[in-house]
Amino acid sequence: MRSKTASWMMLRYLPGLLLCLTRALTLQAQPVSLTLAEAVQRGLQTHPDLAAAKAAVAAAQARIGQARAAFQPRLQFSAGYQRLSEITPFAIPMPLPGAEPIEITPNIPNQYQLQLSLQQPLFQGGRLRAQLETARQEAAAAVAEQHARREALAYRIATAYWQHVEAEALARAAEENVRRLEAHLEDARNRQAQGLLLESEVLDVEVALEQARLEALRQRQTAQLTAIMLSSLVGLPPDTPLALSDRPDTAARPVPPLDSLRALALRRRPDLAALRHTIARADALRSMARAGWWPQVALVGRYLYARPNPRLIPLQDRFEGTWEVGLSLTLDLWNGLRTHHQVAEATALRRRAEAQEAAILRALELELAQARLGVEQAYERLQLARLVVRQAEARYALVRDQFAQGLRTSRDLLDAETALAQARAREIQARTACALAWLALEQATGTLTEHLP
């Protein structure tokens, strides 16, 4: 009876469980819709490279706080206890009759100390100011490096986005070509049955169809790989189906002149900004090292609460408090030329950063010129590709009609179909090339994230 009840309950809830499972699978299979801006924003929020750069900025900003703390007074507390061996007290006898001797060093084996000390820097030869400036420039360089990583990651995501858009379009075009050749093969077989085509001509169509199917498979696999690459960059599981809604903007836009691009890159390139801050940091390091040639003056104070207090003579086995205030001056008379070598190190670091900046500036001219020419060439390539597609479509329509009338061979129709498929594939690649060319130009000027929609 109990088993029948359990079976009835299972049958009662089984449709609901199946419905829930079906809905879950349906939701799991639904593609994730992404625009280019959404993909870039998602990648910038989830990629570990930017998390590491953000942590580096936080660490550099914390060093600014450390440098500022050096200007503040330093207050320290210390405590101690010592157990000494037993000694014979040293006492001075008094010459007066009946007077007790005076103990100078009594036997006090248990000794306690509580101390509060204060130190306030007054003059450090500019070391503290230079240390603060070093931390500030290091933090600014870290922020510029973070911006550079954002630009590089945005470029990778946008490139992967357009590559997947291209791969999907090429896959659809290849599948359309397969359907076109399947219709051709069916027509060819019908004509063979009527004695209008030879077997060799039908075999030509079959071979072309198999080649088209192989090409469609290759393009579909390429689309799968580009989808995995994009999913990895935006923080999605690799098997997530994607639905990309943006298409390359192929409308002609004026390309700024080279002088304007150069001026923009000098202002906005984050790698150049990072090197400028690195040069300023090296200057601050050199100033900080030169402070070693100057004396260091500080205000010091101390309060001692001890049992016995060594400042009170004779020593007494009880807690007593004393204080002291003064100035301290420290000057390195000889430190093995350490200060000299520290200054030399900072000078060398500055020369290295200047050389790196000069190398980037030298390569910048070529990079901007190539990117600018790449945009112009992409537009010319797209215009030619569109013209070739119109030509291929017109030729295919003509040959197809003439083939239906028996005026063209099956080989002629195959050639027209192949030319049409290749023309459409080149047009798809040309549209993507326009988008990628603008990405390269915007990255070269350091304004890629500003131009993304």
Beta strands, then each sheet from edge to edge (+ up, - down):
strand 1: 32-34
strand 2: 74-83
strand 3: 90-92
strand 4: 102-105
strand 5: 110-123
strand 6: 242-244
strand 7: 296-307
strand 8: 320-330
sheet 1: 1+ 6+
sheet 2: 2+ 5- 7+ 8-
sheet 3: 3+ 4-
end
